[in-house]
Amino acid sequence: MGTDVFMILTGLVADLTTGPARFVYYTVSVVAFGVIQAMIWGLLRRIADAHGADLSRVYGRVAGLMTVLWILYPTFWMLGPSGIGAISQAASTMGFIFTPIVSKVVWSIVDLHSLRALGERERRSEEAAWRGA
């Protein structure tokens, strides 16, 4: 969590800073993002893997979706006026408005559906084992 706060704050400082220093702060923020991704795809992935193939598949799906959606944040920053100016302020702002909405809603739906399906499979498996015993 501390790395996430650090990433957000350095991103904010990058946006508020002028000149070449803003790209230094942006880079530091992206490195923090990389640390978070390493945790998601390293330690947390190993924990999910240790709990069986079904949970591992669900984890891989939701972690992959989250990674793709989170990559949009630094992409909009870099492409927008704060970065290289390849897209307009309006496009950048729309990206920052819709990315959290889409990422939270879509990710939550996929996560909840996947976990409910996993729970249902486990319940049916337990019932079948109980009937067979």
FENTA-V134202 format. One record per helix or strand. SS is the DSSP state (H for helix, E for strand). FROM is the first residue (numbers start at 1). TO is the last residue. If there is no record, write none. Layout:
ss=SS from=FROM to=TO
ss=SS from=FROM to=TO
//
This chain:
ss=H from=2 to=16
ss=H from=21 to=41
ss=H from=43 to=50
ss=H from=53 to=79
ss=H from=89 to=132
//
